Each structure stands twice: as structure tokens, then as C-alpha cells.
Amino acid sequence: MESQATCSSINNPITGPEVPFVPLLAGLTAWPVLRYVLEYVVRRVNPQLYEDLKMEPRKRYDLYFGTWLGSIFKVVSITACTAALFTTPAQTDIAGLVRPLNAAEQWCWGCRAVIYIQELPHISSIPELIIHHILSIVAMIGLLAFNMPRRQMYLAWASLVNEFVSNGRRLLKMHGRLTPRLAWWMTLINVSSLIIFRVTGCFVAVVWTLQGGSRGVALYVNTAAFLIYFIYMLRVSAGELSRAKLLAIDTDKPAKLVIAETWTVDLFGIVMGAALVSVELSALLIYEAASTERLVSEAEVYSIAWVSLQAVLIGLVGAYISAPILRWLVTKHDNERKTQRLSMHGGFLFAAATLLLSPTTADSVDKRTLLECMALSFPLLDAI
């Protein structure tokens, strides 16, 4: 047990995770000290920039120094959270098990708490980030208070490497040194790292949540949180791609996604794919909750995830194949014939058939129950 970072009584048994007092107090102290040093350096080295920043205290001055301080602290937090990710055994990271924080975890939690709290005044001009930071603090409190699995949070925090690129772009812009060509390359690098690390990390975090032994409301809340985070990351990625003119939406019917002003992709097909993914994930959650007499094994979760990916791909193909057949069987208006290129019901049937007939499904998976769970999730496909 780390005595220097706890205030637990030696004679009393541990009733919950220990509070990372040393990293938290060290960070809360270092933040204003570093800000004072940064202000002094900027005022002496570049007085013109300092005066320009002071003209807009909220939008430029606070944001400028908050960006510098956040980048410095993220070096420590990403290092600590990466170490925490690899030093936290999956076997003991389960819901309900009270386990003290090791040294890496304490520094990870302490640094992230300092960043979320201390950045709030610096980002007062960006309401979206304020909401993000407050929700993150609430999530941290909930995880520790209810002894929830932590590895998925460590993965999310360790994947924030793209913020160094976005912060660097912001600082260069404030210094007036961001050329259009450099901005394009930094945007491309930023969105690439965001998709590779953070979007991919969301999928892994959802799987770990399902494996963590959570049940009922805790399972749904944790899964919903990472799904919201995933949607937010997709929104940020789309904005970055649009800024670099790598992605645009053509609203002329049928709506299309324009890639690099050259290639087009049917937008309805992308929405159909996202809807099928949502249905498969919902079916997996219901299947997990329905297995009240036993705990769904790790191998079973991976098997369902793999066959669900097959179901999404085959469902998309089936949606394209079945659409002209259904149009031929059912009389429709001419305008609908021109625009309807995919069949929602056909895609669902092909995806359901894949779940039922795929030879890659593990023997321990109850296919009938999984199919029933998918049927219960069908309204989600219709809603999306």
C-alpha cells in the first residue's frame, strides 16, 4: 500500500479506493506556479503577444495559458495512465471488488482531476468543453464511489495523444505562425490520431465494460457513457475532416458523402451501417443482462463481437441486394424508386441470418436468445 498517497487508517479495513492526495495536492500547487512562470516568460520574451492576449481575457489570454498548462500536465497524465493501464490486472478489475490504487493509478487519477478542475476557468469561452469536463469529473466520482472497473478509463485517458497536435495548432495560430499548408497537415495528423487511438479505444472500452461484471443500471450507464463519447469523437473527427476539405456532405438526393472533393459514398449506407452496429451492440447488452444465471465469459463476448461485425457487413450487402427485389415486389411511387437504394428490413434479415448461421460463433453462445435480443433491438434500427 502506498503510504505517502493515502490517509487510510492502519487499524481500519479498506472500505473503498484510496484518494490520490499527493498527486492531487502536487498538481493543484504546481498549476498556478507554472502559470505565473509562463506569464512572466511571455511578458518578457514577447510583450506584444502578451498585450494582444490581454485585450481578450477569456477568449485568448486564459485559453492561451490554459492550453500550455494542459499540454504540460498531459505529459504526466498520459504517462501515468498508460502505466496504470498495463499494471492493472484484468482479473481484479471487476465491478464490486474494492482494490486500492497503485502508484501509477494514483498519479493518473490525480493528474486527470487537476486537469479537469484547473482547466475550467481557462475554457470559460467554450461551453462544450465545460460540459465535457464536468461530466468527466462526475464519471470519476461514480467509478470510485461504486467500485466500478477502471481500465476502460485508463485506456480513454492514455489515448489523448492527439491533443498535443490540436493544442500545438492552437498555439501556433495565436502566435500568427500557422500557415494554411501547416494547418492542413496538422489537421490531418490530428484526425488520424484521433480515429486510431480514441475512436478505436471506445470499442475496446465497451468490450471491457461488458467483461467487468457490471449488472443492471451500472452496466447500461457505463456503456451509454462510452457510446456518447464515441459519438462525440465521430463528431469532432467529422469537423476536422471538413476543416481540411477532406470530407463534405452533398445534400442533393440521394445524399452523398464527398471524400477529398473526388469520391462519393452513399450517406444512407453509412447511416444504415451505424444503425446495424447500434442494433448489434444493443442485442449484446440485452444478452448480457438476460444471462442472470451465469456470467458471460470473455471468450463468449469476443465471439459475439466478431460475429456481430460479420452481421453488420453482410447486413449492408443484403440491404443493397434486397432493395431492388422489394421495389419490384411492392408497388411504389416513381420518386421513391429513384431514391430508395437500400432496404432496412432486408439488411436486418441478412444480419439476423448471419448471427444464426455463422460457423464462427462459439458453442457457449445461445443463438436463439441472441436472436431474440436482436429482435428486441429492431426499433432502434427503425429510429436511427
N, C-alpha and C positions, 0 to 999 in steps of 0.2 A: 504494500500500500504506500502511496506517495504522501509521506507525512508533511512535506513542505507545501502541498497544494490542497490540504483538506483542513476542516475544522471539526471532523467527526470525533466523538469521544472514544477513547481507547476502551473504556469499560462497557460501552453500549454497542449492541449489534448494529450492523449497517442496515438501514431501512430504505435506502434509496441511493442513487448515484451521487458521488461526491461533487461538490461545487468547485470548479477550477479557479480558486481565489487568486493564486499567484499570477497566472497569465492574464486574468481579468484586470486585476489591480495594476499590473505592469503596463498593460495596454492602455488603460484609462489614463495613466500618468504620462506615458510616452507620447500619446496623441497630441495634447496641447503643447508639449515641449517641442515636438518636431514641427508643429505648425508655426510656433514662434520663430524657430530657426529658419524655416523656409521663407517666412515673410521677411525676415531680416536679409537673407541672401538675395531674394528677388528685388527688394528695395535698394540694395547696394549695387547689384550687378546690372539690373535692367530697370532703372527708375521710371522710364517712360511706360513700360509694360505695367508696372505697379500702379501708376496713376490711371492708366486706361482701365485696369481691372476695378479700381476703386469707384469708377464712375457708375458701375452696375454691381452693387454689393451682392445681390442674391444670384443673378444670372451668370456673373462672370467671376467675381472675387471669391466668393465662398466655393463655387463649383471648381475653380482652378485649384485651390489648395486642397479641397476635398479629393480631387482626382489624384493629386500627388500622394497624399497621405494614404488613400485607399490602395494605390498601387504598391506602396512600401509595405503596408500591413498584409497585403495579399501574398507577398513572397513568403512570409512566415506562415500564414494560414494554409496556403496550398501545400507547402512542405509538410506541415503538421498533419493536415487532413489526409494527405497521401500516405504518410506513415501510419496514421490511425486506421486507414482502410486495410493496410496489409498486416497490421498487428492485432486486428480484432478477429478472432476465430468465428467462422460462420456457425459452428456448433453451439456456441454460447450466446450468440446474438439472436435471441428469440424473445418473443413477447412474454412479459411477466417475470423474466429472470432478472433479479437485482444483481448487477455486476458493477463494481467500482471502475471509474475511468482510469486507464493507464496514462502514463506521462504524455504520449502523443495525443491521446484523446483530449486530455485537459487543455493542452495548448491549442488544439483545433477548436474546441468549443469556446475557449477564452478569446481567441483572436476573432472568430466569427461574431461573437457577441459584441466585442469592441467595435468592429467594423459596422455592424448594423445599427448600433446605438449612436456612435460618434458621427456617422455619415449623415444622419437625419438633418441636422442644421445646414449641412453643405449642399444638400439636394432639395432644398425647400422650393426651388423653382420648377421641379419636375415631380408633379403629384403621383405619376405612375410608379416612380421609384420609391416614393414614401410609402405607398400602399404595399409594394413588394417587400420592403424592409420590415414593416410592422407585421405582415403575415409571416415572414421568416422568423421573427422573434417569437411569435405565438407558437409556431411549429416547434421551435427549440424547447420551449417550456413544456409543451404537450409531450414530446418524446421523452424528456427526462422525468416528468411528473408521473407518467403512466408506464414507465419502463418498457418503451417500445424499441424495436430493433433500430440500430443506429447506422449500420454500414451503408445503407442507401443514402443517408445524409452526407456521410463522408465522401461517397462517390460523387454526389452533386457538387459538394464544395471543392473537391480536388479537380473537377473538370472546368473550373472557371478560368482556365489559362487564356481564353480568348479575350478576357477583359484587359489584359496588358496591351493588346493590339488596339482595342477600342479606346482605352484611356490615352494611349500614345497618339492616336489620331486626333483626339480632342485637344490635347496639349499642343500639338503642332499647329492646329487650327487657331488656337488662342495666341500663339506666338507669330502667326502670319506666315508660317513656313510650309503649309500644306498645299502642294501643287496638285492640280487635277489628276495628273498621272499617278502621283504617290497616293492620293486619296483612293483612286480606283484599286490599286494593288493592295492597300491596307484593308479596304472593304472586302475584297476577295479573300484575303487571308483570314480576316475576322469571321466571315460567314462560313468558311471551310472548317476552321477550328471549332466553331460553334456547333455545326452539324456533326462533326466527327466525335467531339467529346461530350457535349451537353445533351444533344438530342438522342444520341445513342445511349448515353448514360441513363436517360429517362426509362428506356425499355428495360435495361438491366435492373434499375431500381424497382420497377413494378414487379419483376420476377422475384427479386429478393423480398419484397413486401409479402408476396404470396407464400414464400417459403418460411417467413419469420414466425409462423404460428399465430398470427393475429386472427381474431374472430369478430364477427358481428360489426358493430359500428366502427371499431378501431380499424378493421380491415378496409372498410369502404372509405373512411375518411383519408387514410394514408394513400390508398390507390387513387382516389379523386384528386388529392393534392398533387401527386406526380403527373397525373393526366392534365391538370390545369397548367402545371409548369411546362409540360410538353407542348401544349397548345401555344403557350406564351412564347416558347423558344421558336416554334414554327413561325409565329407572327413576326418576331424580331428578325428571323432569317429571311423571311419574305421582304421585309422592309430594307434589309441590307442588300439583297439581290436587286431590288427595284432601284435603289440608290445607284448601284453600279451599272444600271441598264442591262442587267443580265436576265431580268425577269419582268414581265408585264402581263396584264390581263386584257384581252380583246373581248369587249362585251357584245360584239355583234354575234347574233345567233347563228350556229351554236357557239357558246362562249369558249374561248381558247386561251391557253397559257402560252405566251410567246417567250421563247428562250433565246437570249442573245440577239434579239431582233431578227432571227433567222428561222428557227424551228418552232412549230406549233404543236401543242398537246391538247387533246380534248379535256376541258376543265371538268365536265361531268364525270369523266372517267376517274379523275383524281378524287373527286368528292365521293364517288362510288367506292373507291379503294379505301378511303378514310372511314366510310360508313361500315364497310365489311370488317375492318380492323376493330372498330368500336364494338361491333356485334360479337366478334370472337373473344375480345377481352371481357366483355360483359358476361358471356357464357362461361368463361373460365372463373370469374368471380362467383357466379351463382353456383357453379360446380363445386368450388372450394367451400362455400357456405353450406351447400347441401350435404357435404360429407361429414355429418355430425358424429358418426360412429368411429371414424378413423381420421388421422391426419394425412393429408395428401402429401406423398413423398416428393422429394426433389426430382427424381427421375420421371415421375408422373407429370409434374409441372412442365419440365423441359419437353417431354413427349407431346403434350397438348399444345405447347407454344409452337413447336416445329410443324405439327400437322395443321395448326391454325394458319401459319404462314402459307402453307400449301393451299389451304382452303381459300385464302384471300386472292392468291394469284389465279387459281383455277376459276374462282368465282368471277373475277374480272373478265377472263376469257369467255366464260359462259354467258356473261351479260352481253358481250358483243355478239356472240353466236346466236343467242336466243331472241335478240331484239327483232331481226327481220322475220324470223319464223312467227313470233307472236303478232307482228304487224300484219302478216299475211292471213293469220287465222282470225284476227279480230278487226272488224271494220273501224277505221279511224278517219279523222279529218285530214285533208291534204297537208295542212301546216304541221300537224303533229307527226306525220310521216317523215317530213323533212328534218325535224329537229330531234326526234327520239332515236338515238343511236345505241342506247344501252337499255337492257331490261333489268329493273331492280329485282323482280321476282325470279327471273332466270338466274341472275347472279347468286341470289340466296340459295336456290335449289342446287346449283352446282357446288357451292361452298358446303352445304349440308351433306351432299353426297360424298364429298371428299373426306369430311370428318368420319362418316360412317364406313367408307370403303378403303381408306388409306391403309396400306400394309405396314406403314412406319409407326402406327400407333402402338404404344406399349400395351402388353396384355393386362396390366393392372388398371387401365383406364376403362371405366364403364361407359361404353359408347352410347348406349341408349339414354343414360342420364345426361351425358354431354349434349346429345342431340336435342333432348327436351329443354335443356338450359339455353341452347341456341334459339329454339323456337320462342322461348320466353323473351329473348332479346330482340326479336324481329321488329317490334315497334320502334326500337332505337334506329334501325336502318331506315324505316319509313320517315322518321322525324328528321334525320340528317339529310 
